[in-house]
Amino acid sequence: MKVVYFSADQDSAAWIPGLRAALPHADVQLWEPGSPRADYAVVWKPPQQLLDEQTHLKALFNTGAGVDALMKLRLPPQVPVIRLDDAGMSVQMAEYVCHAVIRHFREFEGYESDMEQGRWSFRKPRSRLDFPVGVLGLGVLGARVARAVAQFEFPVNGWSRTAKTLPGVQCFAGDAQLDAFLAASRIVVCLLPLTRETENLLDATRLSKIRQGGYVINVARGAHIVDADLLALLDSGHLAGATLDVFRVEPLPKGHPFWQHPQVTLTPHTSARTLRSESIAQIAAKIASLELGDNVAGIVHTQRGY
């Protein structure tokens, strides 16, 4: 069995030995143009040439939860694309979102500013009932985030393309219920996959549906939000702020208005990082299952884009 690995960002010097150790009976090599035919490819943001050359793959593994980069390529027909189910990312995402929610709700950014200026201040405690949290996207990561936020006794709403049920979460589904979901939420967390349908989803019209004084947390992809529309609603006072971990162009270009906006908190796409050892173990287990003819979780519906 032959496995090829390629990543535009990750450290192949660490991934390839890890894959070899987890797949001792496989020949694991770094993909280069003209590499021999492989049975499996493990990739992150591969070039089209890899997919064009590797025409006999049994499966294509994406070393992340988001597959939008792969969806832009011509994929080999009939080859399953398999994403990571979790591999340690959901707990990181839950940590990040809960921190952002609580930081805003408890007005810590205001306290930080006051302390920097030598002011000893007090703010009246706010009610969680006035800050319902809406989670856009109830996949593996979104469901974990919704459950984590609910532990802090915030009302939690969830929206997904198809109907879902989560204990303690008021669930909305489909285009017909999107506006109602936004109107029911004061803090909106974007955890959607990026597809043709979700690109620019959070534009002026939809951001305006969020409750007055709303807050936006984007940990999915930058292209979900129309930057200029978000900035306009922050400046108008309809939205109180935003925490953004993802951007249309990364790294965020110097001079972008987000850098200096007083109501925007930025982090460098770090909300949930791929954990190499957990990911390699999951990929190796799935390859073993496929070799036995068993079904595996995480197969991407390429027509839907996730």
Secondary structure, 3 states (H helix, E strand, C coil): CEEEEEECCCCHHHHHHHHHHHCCCCEEEECCCCCCCCCEEEEECCCHHHHHHCCCCCEEEECCCCCHHHHCCCCCCCCCEEECCCCCHHHHHHHHHHHHHHHHHCCHHHHHHHHHCCCCCCCCCCCHHHCCEEEECCCHHHHHHHHHHHCCCCCEEEEECCCCCCCCCEEEECHHHHHHHHHCCCEEEECCCCCCCCCCCECHHHHCCCCCCEEEEECCCHHHECHHHHHHHHHHCCEEEEEECCCCCCCCCCCCHHHCCCCEEECCCCCCCCCHHHHHHHHHHHHHHHHCCCCCCCECCCCCCC
